[in-house]
Amino acid sequence: MGILERFFAPSPFVQLHEHAKKVHECVELIRPLADALLTEDYEKIEELHNLMSRTEHEADQIKTELRDKITKMYFLSVGRLELGQFLAYQDDVADAAEDFAVVLLLRKTKIPEELKPDFLAFAGQVISVSEQLMNLAEKLSTLAEAAFSGREAQNVLKGIEEIGEEEWRADRLERKFARHLYTIEDKIDPITIFFLDKYCKTLGRVSNKAEKSAKYLRLIIRKK
């Protein structure tokens, strides 16, 4: 990148949103993965895992390209290290979604019928948290133009609070599933209990990572 390009290069925030969309593509695959698990379609799980792996790799490629650009640009409205860290946190969401796909491959586990509604509700709420983060990333270009301050910053801060609320709902659904699981533990073999607990915790990490990304963005805004 030449000296003029460093001064006048396009804003990285548009590409940051592109990365967010690719990350959310990974998270959206949680729904068909959960459906395949509930219907015991293990071949579909493997197919979706492969798709997840490709999509996560595409997110990594965007991340790497954008990180390289950020390190060479001048006059960013936020610190390069801070922007790079936010990008890394956002990418962690895709990694967590891929972890869910991986853990489903480890064993052909059957979810008891009475647990299926709770599991689907939890998975759906996790996806909702990620969607909120993607929508927030769409506002970053406008936020950057406002130097991460003013009304635009307040709107983003409000969105961050909403992500916190959505993640709280995900936590409640995670606990509901876990409580329900252990009320019927005498009907389930120990290995199945172990894997259902693992599914639950792995899903929870997806929404936790999304909230962590949002909280870091709040820290960036508060420091301005």
N, CA, C and O of each residue as an XYZ file, in Angstrom:
896
protein
N       0.847     -1.191      0.000
C       0.000      0.000      0.000
C       0.885      1.244      0.000
O       1.719      1.411      0.890
N       0.707      2.126     -1.001
C       1.496      3.336     -1.107
C       1.086      4.382     -0.089
O       0.076      4.243      0.600
N       1.903      5.449     -0.008
C       1.641      6.474      1.001
C       0.299      7.156      0.800
O      -0.399      7.432      1.776
N      -0.085      7.436     -0.455
C      -1.386      8.067     -0.709
C      -2.525      7.129     -0.354
O      -3.552      7.562      0.170
N      -2.346      5.841     -0.641
C      -3.393      4.872     -0.308
C      -3.581      4.794      1.200
O      -4.692      4.575      1.683
N      -2.504      4.972      1.935
C      -2.620      4.919      3.391
C      -3.444      6.081      3.926
O      -4.138      5.951      4.934
N      -3.359      7.223      3.239
C      -4.130      8.379      3.670
C      -5.569      8.325      3.170
O      -6.493      8.741      3.868
N      -5.752      7.807      1.952
C      -7.064      7.914      1.315
C      -7.718      6.563      1.036
O      -8.647      6.489      0.231
N      -7.266      5.518      1.670
C      -7.861      4.194      1.470
C      -9.313      4.193      1.936
O      -9.672      4.939      2.848
N     -10.153      3.357      1.314
C     -11.560      3.278      1.729
C     -11.685      2.902      3.203
O     -10.809      2.245      3.766
N     -12.762      3.320      3.804
C     -12.999      3.014      5.210
C     -13.031      1.500      5.424
O     -13.633      0.775      4.632
N     -12.385      1.020      6.490
C     -12.409     -0.423      6.757
C     -13.730     -0.895      7.359
O     -13.965     -2.097      7.487
N     -14.593      0.056      7.729
C     -15.798     -0.322      8.466
C     -16.832     -1.025      7.594
O     -17.632     -1.820      8.086
N     -16.811     -0.728      6.296
C     -17.706     -1.448      5.384
C     -17.315     -2.921      5.342
O     -18.170     -3.804      5.401
N     -16.006     -3.174      5.238
C     -15.530     -4.555      5.204
C     -15.712     -5.236      6.560
O     -15.885     -6.453      6.631
N     -15.672     -4.453      7.624
C     -15.926     -5.011      8.947
C     -17.358     -5.535      9.025
O     -17.622     -6.565      9.644
N     -18.277     -4.808      8.386
C     -19.662     -5.278      8.329
C     -19.774     -6.528      7.473
O     -20.550     -7.428      7.793
N     -19.010     -6.597      6.389
C     -19.008     -7.791      5.556
C     -18.537     -9.004      6.371
O     -19.070    -10.106      6.240
N     -17.545     -8.774      7.196
C     -17.075     -9.846      8.071
C     -18.170    -10.265      9.046
O     -18.368    -11.455      9.295
N     -18.879     -9.284      9.594
C     -19.971     -9.579     10.527
C     -21.056    -10.418      9.856
O     -21.604    -11.337     10.465
N     -21.360    -10.097      8.606
C     -22.376    -10.865      7.879
C     -21.916    -12.302      7.655
O     -22.710    -13.236      7.763
N     -20.641    -12.474      7.345
C     -20.115    -13.829      7.131
C     -20.104    -14.611      8.447
O     -20.389    -15.808      8.465
N     -19.777    -13.935      9.534
C     -19.831    -14.565     10.852
C     -21.256    -15.028     11.147
O     -21.470    -16.138     11.635
N     -22.229    -14.163     10.844
C     -23.620    -14.527     11.125
C     -24.089    -15.668     10.230
O     -24.953    -16.451     10.627
N     -23.531    -15.770      9.032
C     -23.845    -16.928      8.178
C     -23.472    -18.222      8.895
O     -24.197    -19.215      8.823
N     -22.339    -18.200      9.585
C     -21.942    -19.366     10.376
C     -22.978    -19.654     11.460
O     -23.415    -20.792     11.635
N     -23.357    -18.615     12.174
C     -24.287    -18.795     13.292
C     -25.650    -19.270     12.798
O     -26.298    -20.082     13.458
N     -26.086    -18.776     11.655
C     -27.387    -19.194     11.129
C     -27.440    -20.690     10.834
O     -28.519    -21.281     10.811
N     -26.283    -21.300     10.608
C     -26.245    -22.746     10.360
C     -26.571    -23.556     11.615
O     -26.794    -24.764     11.542
N     -26.596    -22.881     12.764
C     -26.969    -23.573     14.001
C     -28.396    -24.109     13.912
O     -28.683    -25.202     14.401
N     -29.291    -23.338     13.287
C     -30.687    -23.777     13.197
C     -30.828    -25.096     12.436
O     -31.397    -26.041     12.982
N     -30.330    -25.204     11.186
C     -30.464    -26.502     10.505
C     -29.674    -27.613     11.188
O     -30.068    -28.777     11.120
N     -28.566    -27.275     11.843
C     -27.829    -28.291     12.592
C     -28.680    -28.832     13.748
O     -28.731    -30.039     13.986
N     -29.340    -27.924     14.452
C     -30.202    -28.343     15.556
C     -31.362    -29.188     15.039
O     -31.715    -30.202     15.640
N     -31.953    -28.765     13.920
C     -33.051    -29.533     13.329
C     -32.595    -30.932     12.942
O     -33.305    -31.912     13.170
N     -31.398    -31.020     12.352
C     -30.867    -32.326     11.945
C     -30.598    -33.214     13.156
O     -30.817    -34.425     13.107
N     -30.125    -32.610     14.237
C     -29.886    -33.368     15.462
C     -31.197    -33.930     16.004
O     -31.268    -35.093     16.402
N     -32.229    -33.098     16.015
C     -33.507    -33.522     16.568
C     -34.176    -34.609     15.727
O     -34.905    -35.450     16.253
N     -33.924    -34.586     14.427
C     -34.510    -35.609     13.551
C     -33.556    -36.789     13.338
O     -33.849    -37.716     12.584
N     -32.421    -36.730     14.014
C     -31.403    -37.790     13.949
C     -30.897    -38.009     12.524
O     -30.628    -39.133     12.102
N     -30.778    -36.906     11.807
C     -30.250    -36.946     10.437
C     -28.751    -36.658     10.494
O     -28.318    -35.531     10.256
N     -27.969    -37.679     10.811
C     -26.552    -37.494     11.072
C     -25.751    -37.234      9.794
O     -24.690    -36.612      9.841
N     -26.253    -37.704      8.665
C     -25.604    -37.370      7.392
C     -25.746    -35.880      7.092
O     -24.826    -35.254      6.566
N     -26.904    -35.321      7.429
C     -27.127    -33.888      7.238
C     -26.204    -33.088      8.153
O     -25.682    -32.047      7.755
N     -26.006    -33.563      9.355
C     -25.094    -32.888     10.280
C     -23.694    -32.807      9.685
O     -23.039    -31.767      9.758
N     -23.241    -33.907      9.099
C     -21.906    -33.901      8.491
C     -21.846    -32.926      7.312
O     -20.861    -32.208      7.139
N     -22.894    -32.911      6.518
C     -22.959    -31.982      5.377
C     -22.928    -30.531      5.846
O     -22.227    -29.696      5.275
N     -23.696    -30.244      6.891
C     -23.745    -28.878      7.425
C     -22.433    -28.504      8.105
O     -22.011    -27.348      8.062
N     -21.795    -29.481      8.728
C     -20.485    -29.216      9.321
C     -19.494    -28.776      8.261
O     -18.726    -27.839      8.474
N     -19.507    -29.450      7.118
C     -18.604    -29.086      6.025
C     -18.897    -27.676      5.513
O     -17.984    -26.907      5.214
N     -20.187    -27.354      5.417
C     -20.578    -26.008      5.000
C     -20.132    -24.977      6.038
O     -19.650    -23.900      5.687
N     -20.297    -25.315      7.305
C     -19.861    -24.426      8.382
C     -18.357    -24.171      8.282
O     -17.896    -23.039      8.423
N     -17.608    -25.237      8.038
C     -16.150    -25.121      7.953
C     -15.744    -24.185      6.812
O     -14.843    -23.361      6.971
N     -16.406    -24.313      5.670
C     -16.098    -23.448      4.526
C     -16.464    -21.996      4.825
O     -15.712    -21.077      4.500
N     -17.610    -21.800      5.438
C     -18.078    -20.440      5.736
C     -17.179    -19.770      6.766
O     -16.864    -18.587      6.644
N     -16.767    -20.524      7.779
C     -15.861    -19.980      8.792
C     -14.515    -19.629      8.167
O     -13.893    -18.634      8.540
N     -14.068    -20.446      7.218
C     -12.811    -20.147      6.524
C     -12.934    -18.850      5.725
O     -11.992    -18.059      5.673
N     -14.084    -18.633      5.107
C     -14.314    -17.383      4.364
C     -14.280    -16.185      5.311
O     -13.752    -15.128      4.965
N     -14.843    -16.355      6.498
C     -14.777    -15.285      7.503
C     -13.328    -15.013      7.898
O     -12.931    -13.859      8.063
N     -12.546    -16.070      8.048
C     -11.124    -15.917      8.375
C     -10.371    -15.156      7.285
O      -9.501    -14.335      7.575
N     -10.714    -15.437      6.041
C     -10.051    -14.760      4.924
C     -10.356    -13.262      4.950
O      -9.463    -12.440      4.743
N     -11.618    -12.910      5.204
C     -11.986    -11.492      5.314
C     -11.236    -10.856      6.481
O     -10.716     -9.746      6.365
N     -11.184    -11.562      7.596
C     -10.485    -11.055      8.786
C      -9.014    -10.782      8.486
O      -8.492     -9.724      8.837
N      -8.352    -11.728      7.844
C      -6.926    -11.578      7.550
C      -6.676    -10.404      6.608
O      -5.769     -9.603      6.831
N      -7.479    -10.309      5.564
C      -7.334     -9.211      4.610
C      -7.566     -7.858      5.275
O      -6.823     -6.904      5.045
N      -8.599     -7.792      6.097
C      -8.912     -6.529      6.766
C      -7.861     -6.171      7.803
O      -7.499     -5.003      7.944
N      -7.372     -7.160      8.524
C      -6.332     -6.889      9.528
C      -5.077     -6.329      8.875
O      -4.441     -5.422      9.411
N      -4.726     -6.874      7.712
C      -3.560     -6.363      6.979
C      -3.763     -4.915      6.552
O      -2.837     -4.107      6.617
N      -4.975     -4.590      6.116
C      -5.267     -3.218      5.702
C      -5.202     -2.259      6.879
O      -4.651     -1.164      6.774
N      -5.772     -2.684      8.002
C      -5.834     -1.816      9.173
C      -4.437     -1.411      9.640
O      -4.208     -0.260     10.011
N      -3.516     -2.357      9.620
C      -2.166     -2.071     10.121
C      -1.420     -1.067      9.254
O      -0.412     -0.510      9.689
N      -1.897     -0.826      8.034
C      -1.193      0.063      7.109
C      -1.924      1.387      6.880
O      -1.463      2.220      6.099
N      -3.059      1.586      7.554
C      -3.863      2.783      7.288
C      -3.596      3.884      8.306
O      -3.276      3.625      9.467
N      -3.739      5.135      7.829
C      -3.638      6.310      8.690
C      -5.019      6.940      8.878
O      -5.962      6.641      8.145
N      -5.111      7.814      9.872
C      -6.296      8.626     10.095
C      -7.570      7.811     10.304
O      -8.638      8.190      9.824
N      -7.456      6.698     11.016
C      -8.653      5.985     11.432
C      -9.287      6.721     12.602
O      -8.591      7.341     13.406
N     -10.617      6.649     12.696
C     -11.306      7.360     13.776
C     -11.236      6.610     15.097
O     -11.753      7.074     16.113
N     -10.601      5.463     15.076
C     -10.404      4.677     16.293
C      -9.044      4.009     16.158
O      -8.558      3.815     15.044
N      -8.429      3.656     17.274
C      -7.108      3.050     17.238
C      -7.056      1.750     16.443
O      -7.996      0.956     16.471
N      -5.961      1.543     15.743
C      -5.823      0.338     14.931
C      -5.840     -0.925     15.797
O      -6.425     -1.938     15.413
N      -5.202     -0.862     16.954
C      -5.190     -2.025     17.839
C      -6.596     -2.333     18.345
O      -6.994     -3.494     18.438
N      -7.337     -1.284     18.669
C      -8.705     -1.477     19.150
C      -9.592     -2.067     18.060
O     -10.394     -2.965     18.315
N      -9.438     -1.557     16.854
C     -10.240     -2.055     15.750
C      -9.884     -3.515     15.447
O     -10.758     -4.339     15.178
N      -8.593     -3.811     15.495
C      -8.161     -5.190     15.276
C      -8.676     -6.133     16.344
O      -9.015     -7.279     16.051
N      -8.738     -5.656     17.591
C      -9.242     -6.489     18.681
C     -10.740     -6.743     18.530
O     -11.216     -7.849     18.781
N     -11.475     -5.717     18.119
C     -12.903     -5.903     17.892
C     -13.136     -6.931     16.780
O     -14.025     -7.776     16.881
N     -12.336     -6.846     15.730
C     -12.417     -7.806     14.625
C     -12.166     -9.225     15.136
O     -12.858    -10.163     14.741
N     -11.180     -9.379     16.009
C     -10.855    -10.699     16.557
C     -12.005    -11.236     17.406
O     -12.358    -12.411     17.310
N     -12.587    -10.368     18.240
C     -13.727    -10.798     19.063
C     -14.902    -11.218     18.188
O     -15.573    -12.213     18.463
N     -15.139    -10.453     17.138
C     -16.235    -10.769     16.231
C     -15.991    -12.123     15.554
O     -16.918    -12.909     15.366
N     -14.732    -12.380     15.193
C     -14.389    -13.650     14.550
C     -14.544    -14.824     15.511
O     -14.810    -15.947     15.082
N     -14.382    -14.573     16.789
C     -14.553    -15.629     17.789
C     -15.968    -16.202     17.772
O     -16.178    -17.363     18.123
N     -16.932    -15.385     17.363
C     -18.325    -15.850     17.292
C     -18.442    -16.965     16.248
O     -19.089    -17.985     16.485
N     -17.810    -16.757     15.099
C     -17.820    -17.792     14.048
C     -17.109    -19.055     14.531
O     -17.563    -20.167     14.262
N     -15.994    -18.883     15.243
C     -15.271    -20.039     15.771
C     -16.145    -20.841     16.732
O     -16.139    -22.071     16.708
N     -16.896    -20.136     17.576
C     -17.771    -20.815     18.535
C     -18.891    -21.571     17.822
O     -19.261    -22.674     18.223
N     -19.432    -20.960     16.751
C     -20.469    -21.646     15.977
C     -19.913    -22.916     15.336
O     -20.585    -23.947     15.299
N     -18.682    -22.833     14.832
C     -18.066    -24.016     14.238
C     -17.828    -25.096     15.296
O     -17.959    -26.287     15.011
N     -17.482    -24.685     16.498
C     -17.289    -25.659     17.580
C     -18.564    -26.470     17.819
O     -18.505    -27.668     18.094
N     -19.716    -25.804     17.711
C     -20.990    -26.502     17.887
C     -21.160    -27.567     16.807
O     -21.576    -28.690     17.095
N     -20.837    -27.213     15.562
C     -20.937    -28.184     14.469
C     -19.998    -29.358     14.693
O     -20.351    -30.504     14.414
N     -18.795    -29.073     15.199
C     -17.812    -30.125     15.440
C     -18.293    -31.090     16.515
O     -18.185    -32.306     16.359
N     -18.826    -30.545     17.611
C     -19.218    -31.406     18.721
C     -20.402    -32.295     18.335
O     -20.550    -33.391     18.875
N     -21.235    -31.841     17.419
C     -22.342    -32.681     16.973
C     -21.859    -33.897     16.198
O     -22.541    -34.921     16.143
N     -20.664    -33.777     15.592
C     -20.107    -34.881     14.808
C     -19.516    -36.000     15.673
O     -19.317    -37.120     15.204
N     -19.244    -35.686     16.919
C     -18.493    -36.620     17.748
C     -19.282    -37.881     18.099
O     -18.704    -38.946     18.314
N     -20.612    -37.746     18.154
C     -21.433    -38.884     18.591
C     -22.847    -38.732     18.049
O     -23.371    -37.623     17.942
N     -23.450    -39.855     17.712
C     -24.841    -39.828     17.241
C     -25.761    -39.836     18.459
O     -26.296    -40.868     18.865
N     -25.916    -38.655     19.013
C     -26.678    -38.514     20.248
C     -28.146    -38.231     19.943
O     -28.469    -37.464     19.035
N     -29.018    -38.858     20.710
C     -30.452    -38.648     20.554
C     -30.957    -37.743     21.676
O     -30.696    -37.987     22.854
N     -31.676    -36.707     21.294
C     -32.259    -35.807     22.293
C     -33.651    -36.307     22.656
O     -34.478    -36.513     21.767
N     -33.930    -36.509     23.948
C     -35.271    -36.952     24.358
C     -36.355    -35.991     23.859
O     -36.149    -34.779     23.796
N     -37.481    -36.545     23.515
C     -38.565    -35.770     22.913
C     -38.954    -34.569     23.774
O     -39.199    -33.482     23.251
N     -39.012    -34.763     25.086
C     -39.471    -33.682     25.963
C     -38.480    -32.515     26.049
O     -38.844    -31.422     26.484
N     -37.229    -32.748     25.636
C     -36.221    -31.686     25.678
C     -36.133    -30.887     24.377
O     -35.518    -29.821     24.347
N     -36.738    -31.388     23.313
C     -36.574    -30.775     22.000
C     -37.073    -29.327     21.933
O     -36.367    -28.488     21.373
N     -38.256    -28.987     22.475
C     -38.700    -27.586     22.408
C     -37.740    -26.624     23.107
O     -37.469    -25.535     22.601
N     -37.229    -27.026     24.267
C     -36.293    -26.176     25.000
C     -34.997    -25.985     24.211
O     -34.433    -24.891     24.182
N     -34.540    -27.045     23.581
C     -33.292    -26.969     22.817
C     -33.441    -26.038     21.623
O     -32.555    -25.227     21.351
N     -34.556    -26.151     20.910
C     -34.788    -25.292     19.748
C     -34.945    -23.830     20.152
O     -34.462    -22.932     19.462
N     -35.624    -23.597     21.273
C     -35.802    -22.223     21.747
C     -34.448    -21.606     22.102
O     -34.185    -20.448     21.777
N     -33.607    -22.369     22.759
C     -32.270    -21.894     23.131
C     -31.443    -21.594     21.889
O     -30.816    -20.538     21.799
N     -31.438    -22.516     20.930
C     -30.674    -22.310     19.696
C     -31.161    -21.068     18.957
O     -30.354    -20.288     18.451
N     -32.476    -20.886     18.893
C     -33.031    -19.719     18.216
C     -32.622    -18.417     18.866
O     -32.368    -17.431     18.174
N     -32.554    -18.398     20.201
C     -32.168    -17.183     20.903
C     -30.686    -16.872     20.703
O     -30.304    -15.705     20.615
N     -29.868    -17.890     20.632
C     -28.443    -17.694     20.346
C     -28.266    -17.025     18.982
O     -27.464    -16.103     18.832
N     -29.013    -17.494     18.005
C     -28.960    -16.904     16.667
C     -29.397    -15.447     16.713
O     -28.829    -14.608     16.014
N     -30.392    -15.140     17.520
C     -30.890    -13.770     17.649
C     -29.816    -12.826     18.185
O     -29.712    -11.686     17.733
N     -29.026    -13.290     19.137
C     -27.940    -12.458     19.686
C     -26.936    -12.115     18.584
O     -26.504    -10.968     18.467
N     -26.570    -13.104     17.783
C     -25.630    -12.885     16.685
C     -26.211    -11.921     15.654
O     -25.499    -11.072     15.119
N     -27.485    -12.056     15.385
C     -28.117    -11.161     14.406
C     -28.064     -9.709     14.874
O     -27.855     -8.795     14.077
N     -28.256     -9.511     16.168
C     -28.173     -8.162     16.734
C     -26.767     -7.588     16.562
O     -26.607     -6.404     16.266
N     -25.757     -8.428     16.749
C     -24.382     -7.966     16.576
C     -24.115     -7.595     15.126
O     -23.450     -6.595     14.856
N     -24.623     -8.384     14.195
C     -24.454     -8.082     12.773
C     -25.117     -6.743     12.432
O     -24.545     -5.931     11.704
N     -26.311     -6.520     12.957
C     -27.012     -5.253     12.710
C     -26.239     -4.076     13.289
O     -26.230     -2.986     12.717
N     -25.592     -4.305     14.424
C     -24.787     -3.258     15.037
C     -23.579     -2.924     14.165
O     -23.225     -1.756     14.005
N     -22.955     -3.945     13.608
C     -21.783     -3.736     12.747
C     -22.132     -2.907     11.514
O     -21.281     -2.204     10.970
N     -23.380     -2.994     11.081
C     -23.810     -2.222      9.918
C     -23.736     -0.718     10.190
O     -23.601      0.081      9.263
N     -23.825     -0.341     11.457
C     -23.827      1.065     11.833
C     -22.424      1.643     12.031
O     -22.280      2.835     12.305
N     -21.402      0.819     11.895
C     -20.057      1.260     12.238
C     -19.520      2.328     11.290
O     -18.767      3.206     11.710
N     -19.902      2.261     10.017
C     -19.430      3.285      9.076
C     -19.940      4.657      9.478
O     -19.186      5.629      9.493
N     -21.228      4.732      9.804
C     -21.819      6.000     10.248
C     -21.202      6.438     11.568
O     -20.952      7.624     11.784
N     -20.962      5.484     12.440
C     -20.350      5.796     13.727
C     -18.939      6.341     13.542
O     -18.534      7.277     14.232
N     -18.191      5.754     12.611
C     -16.825      6.217     12.344
C     -16.828      7.635     11.789
O     -15.977      8.447     12.152
N     -17.786      7.938     10.905
C     -17.888      9.284     10.344
C     -18.170     10.318     11.433
O     -17.797     11.484     11.308
N     -18.830      9.878     12.491
C     -19.124     10.762     13.620
C     -18.041     10.695     14.690
O     -18.227     11.184     15.804
N     -16.902     10.085     14.342
C     -15.763      9.976     15.262
C     -16.151      9.260     16.558
O     -15.662      9.600     17.635
N     -17.032      8.268     16.441
C     -17.448      7.458     17.584
C     -18.016      8.311     18.719
O     -17.765      8.048     19.895
N     -18.783      9.333     18.348
C     -19.368     10.209     19.369
C     -20.729     10.703     18.887
O     -21.176     10.373     17.789
N     -21.383     11.508     19.742
C     -22.641     12.126     19.368
C     -23.813     11.164     19.340
O     -23.793     10.107     19.971
N     -24.850     11.562     18.582
C     -26.085     10.787     18.523
C     -25.836      9.375     17.978
O     -26.437      8.409     18.448
N     -24.949      9.265     16.988
C     -24.649      7.951     16.413
C     -24.084      7.009     17.476
O     -24.437      5.831     17.525
N     -23.210      7.539     18.319
C     -22.639      6.724     19.387
C     -23.716      6.288     20.373
O     -23.715      5.150     20.841
N     -24.630      7.194     20.683
C     -25.711      6.861     21.609
C     -26.611      5.765     21.040
O     -27.069      4.883     21.767
N     -26.856      5.833     19.736
C     -27.676      4.791     19.101
C     -26.992      3.429     19.164
O     -27.640      2.411     19.410
N     -25.681      3.419     18.940
C     -24.940      2.159     19.007
C     -24.904      1.645     20.447
O     -25.049      0.446     20.680
N     -24.712      2.537     21.400
C     -24.705      2.128     22.804
C     -26.044      1.500     23.199
O     -26.090      0.537     23.963
N     -27.118      2.057     22.670
C     -28.437      1.480     22.930
C     -28.515      0.073     22.339
O     -29.050     -0.840     22.967
N     -27.974     -0.099     21.119
C     -27.954     -1.417     20.502
C     -27.141     -2.414     21.304
O     -27.493     -3.591     21.379
N     -26.047     -1.945     21.909
C     -25.216     -2.807     22.734
C     -25.986     -3.277     23.963
O     -25.878     -4.433     24.372
N     -26.764     -2.369     24.544
C     -27.605     -2.748     25.692
C     -28.623     -3.806     25.282
O     -28.910     -4.726     26.048
N     -29.163     -3.677     24.091
C     -30.139     -4.659     23.602
C     -29.499     -6.021     23.402
O     -30.124     -7.051     23.655
N     -28.246     -6.027     22.944
C     -27.537     -7.301     22.816
C     -27.367     -7.946     24.188
O     -27.508     -9.160     24.335
N     -27.064     -7.123     25.189
C     -26.968     -7.649     26.546
C     -28.257     -8.294     27.006
O     -28.235     -9.343     27.651
N     -29.392     -7.668     26.677
C     -30.692     -8.229     27.029
C     -30.936     -9.548     26.300
O     -31.432    -10.508     26.888
N     -30.584     -9.585     25.016
C     -30.779    -10.805     24.236
C     -29.900    -11.941     24.762
O     -30.331    -13.093     24.808
N     -28.674    -11.615     25.156
C     -27.782    -12.642     25.687
C     -28.289    -13.145     27.030
O     -28.158    -14.329     27.340
N     -28.870    -12.250     27.830
C     -29.470    -12.641     29.115
C     -30.606    -13.633     28.888
O     -30.756    -14.601     29.634
N     -31.403    -13.384     27.848
C     -32.483    -14.325     27.519
C     -31.909    -15.677     27.098
O     -32.449    -16.726     27.451
N     -30.814    -15.645     26.342
C     -30.167    -16.892     25.955
C     -29.678    -17.654     27.179
O     -29.821    -18.875     27.249
N     -29.105    -16.946     28.140
C     -28.642    -17.587     29.372
C     -29.795    -18.254     30.114
O     -29.656    -19.363     30.630
N     -30.933    -17.566     30.159
C     -32.097    -18.128     30.857
C     -32.590    -19.395     30.171
O     -32.966    -20.359     30.837
N     -32.590    -19.395     28.843
C     -33.028    -20.578     28.102
C     -32.030    -21.719     28.244
O     -32.407    -22.891     28.259
N     -30.747    -21.362     28.349
C     -29.729    -22.388     28.599
C     -29.964    -23.056     29.941
O     -29.907    -24.280     30.055
N     -30.229    -22.247     30.956
C     -30.485    -22.807     32.287
C     -31.772    -23.630     32.301
O     -31.846    -24.662     32.969
N     -32.784    -23.174     31.563
C     -34.044    -23.910     31.502
C     -33.829    -25.290     30.901
O     -34.350    -26.284     31.406
N     -33.054    -25.346     29.814
C     -32.753    -26.633     29.191
C     -31.991    -27.536     30.159
O     -32.305    -28.719     30.294
N     -30.986    -26.968     30.831
C     -30.165    -27.760     31.753
C     -31.009    -28.295     32.912
O     -30.879    -29.459     33.290
N     -31.876    -27.442     33.477
C     -32.729    -27.895     34.580
C     -33.650    -29.024     34.129
O     -33.823    -30.024     34.827
N     -34.235    -28.842     32.948
C     -35.134    -29.865     32.414
C     -34.378    -31.177     32.195
O     -34.888    -32.256     32.497
N     -33.158    -31.071     31.667
C     -32.343    -32.260     31.433
C     -32.140    -33.050     32.712
O     -32.280    -34.273     32.721
N     -31.808    -32.350     33.801
C     -31.468    -33.070     35.023
C     -32.693    -33.518     35.820
O     -32.558    -34.258     36.794
N     -33.879    -33.079     35.418
C     -35.088    -33.630     36.037
C     -35.445    -35.002     35.459
O     -36.215    -35.755     36.055
N     -34.874    -35.316     34.286
C     -35.164    -36.616     33.670
C     -33.887    -37.444     33.516
O     -33.838    -38.367     32.704
N     -32.855    -37.113     34.294
C     -31.559    -37.780     34.134
C     -31.630    -39.276     34.392
O     -30.817    -40.039     33.871
N     -32.618    -39.706     35.209
C     -32.726    -41.133     35.484
C     -33.198    -41.925     34.263
O     -33.112    -43.153     34.248
N     -33.704    -41.213     33.223
C     -34.164    -41.873     32.001
C     -33.094    -41.868     30.901
O     -33.302    -42.440     29.831
N     -31.953    -41.224     31.166
C     -30.943    -41.016     30.126
C     -29.619    -41.620     30.579
O     -29.265    -41.535     31.755
N     -28.892    -42.227     29.655
C     -27.590    -42.791     30.003
C     -26.575    -41.668     30.237
O     -26.723    -40.583     29.676
N     -25.553    -41.912     31.054
C     -24.595    -40.867     31.434
C     -23.861    -40.227     30.261
O     -23.593    -39.026     30.289
N     -23.535    -40.995     29.243
C     -22.803    -40.420     28.107
C     -23.694    -39.434     27.351
O     -23.231    -38.380     26.915
N     -24.966    -39.780     27.200
C     -25.894    -38.855     26.543
C     -26.030    -37.572     27.355
O     -26.057    -36.480     26.788
N     -26.116    -37.695     28.655
C     -26.193    -36.505     29.518
C     -24.955    -35.640     29.307
O     -25.056    -34.419     29.188
N     -23.788    -36.278     29.261
C     -22.543    -35.537     29.055
C     -22.592    -34.747     27.751
O     -22.230    -33.571     27.721
N     -23.041    -35.395     26.670
C     -23.051    -34.714     25.382
C     -24.131    -33.639     25.310
O     -23.905    -32.593     24.702
N     -25.286    -33.864     25.905
C     -26.320    -32.832     25.908
C     -25.843    -31.600     26.675
O     -26.107    -30.463     26.284
N     -25.137    -31.853     27.773
C     -24.567    -30.746     28.530
C     -23.522    -30.008     27.694
O     -23.435    -28.781     27.743
N     -22.737    -30.754     26.935
C     -21.710    -30.167     26.077
C     -22.352    -29.333     24.964
O     -21.876    -28.241     24.654
N     -23.426    -29.845     24.366
C     -24.132    -29.074     23.341
C     -24.606    -27.745     23.914
O     -24.476    -26.691     23.291
N     -25.156    -27.830     25.116
C     -25.705    -26.646     25.779
C     -24.612    -25.601     26.013
O     -24.793    -24.425     25.697
N     -23.500    -26.028     26.556
C     -22.411    -25.094     26.859
C     -21.774    -24.524     25.589
O     -21.393    -23.354     25.549
N     -21.664    -25.359     24.558
C     -21.069    -24.887     23.307
C     -21.952    -23.839     22.644
O     -21.457    -22.829     22.143
N     -23.257    -24.080     22.641
C     -24.190    -23.075     22.122
C     -24.098    -21.779     22.923
O     -24.106    -20.686     22.357
N     -24.012    -21.911     24.233
C     -23.940    -20.728     25.082
C     -22.733    -19.864     24.783
O     -22.796    -18.642     24.914
N     -21.622    -20.492     24.378
C     -20.422    -19.723     24.066
C     -20.621    -18.819     22.847
O     -19.991    -17.767     22.747
N     -21.485    -19.221     21.931
C     -21.741    -18.393     20.746
C     -22.338    -17.049     21.160
O     -21.858    -15.998     20.736
N     -23.373    -17.082     21.979
C     -23.995    -15.828     22.418
C     -23.073    -15.065     23.366
O     -23.075    -13.834     23.364
N     -22.291    -15.768     24.170
C     -21.342    -15.082     25.056
C     -20.288    -14.312     24.263
O     -19.934    -13.186     24.613
N     -19.790    -14.936     23.187
C     -18.787    -14.271     22.354
C     -19.387    -13.055     21.654
O     -18.720    -12.031     21.510
N     -20.630    -13.160     21.222
C     -21.290    -12.022     20.576
C     -21.426    -10.864     21.562
O     -21.168     -9.712     21.212
N     -21.829    -11.168     22.787
C     -21.961    -10.118     23.795
C     -20.595     -9.515     24.129
O     -20.492     -8.307     24.346
N     -19.561    -10.328     24.171
C     -18.217     -9.821     24.459
C     -17.771     -8.839     23.384
O     -17.150     -7.822     23.692
N     -18.085     -9.134     22.125
C     -17.764     -8.215     21.027
C     -18.463     -6.876     21.237
O     -17.858     -5.814     21.093
N     -19.737     -6.948     21.577
C     -20.520     -5.719     21.779
C     -19.971     -4.919     22.958
O     -19.881     -3.694     22.885
N     -19.611     -5.589     24.025
C     -19.074     -4.898     25.196
C     -17.753     -4.203     24.877
O     -17.477     -3.115     25.383
N     -16.938     -4.840     24.033
C     -15.670     -4.212     23.662
C     -15.922     -2.960     22.819
O     -15.218     -1.959     22.952
N     -16.927     -3.029     21.958
C     -17.281     -1.843     21.178
C     -17.732     -0.716     22.101
O     -17.408      0.449     21.869
N     -18.471     -1.059     23.134
C     -18.878     -0.047     24.114
C     -17.666      0.585     24.774
O     -17.646      1.793     25.009
N     -16.650     -0.225     25.077
C     -15.423      0.306     25.688
C     -14.737      1.284     24.758
O     -14.236      2.319     25.198
N     -14.712      0.958     23.453
C     -14.099      1.863     22.476
C     -14.822      3.202     22.462
O     -14.191      4.260     22.451
N     -16.147      3.149     22.461
C     -16.937      4.383     22.425
C     -16.734      5.200     23.689
O     -16.583      6.420     23.625
N     -16.730      4.532     24.841
C     -16.588      5.240     26.112
C     -15.233      5.930     26.243
O     -15.109      6.927     26.953
N     -14.215      5.401     25.559
C     -12.881      5.982     25.649
C     -12.721      7.222     24.780
O     -11.765      7.979     24.953
N     -13.662      7.441     23.831
C     -13.527      8.570     22.921
C     -13.848      9.884     23.632
O     -13.787     10.949     23.018
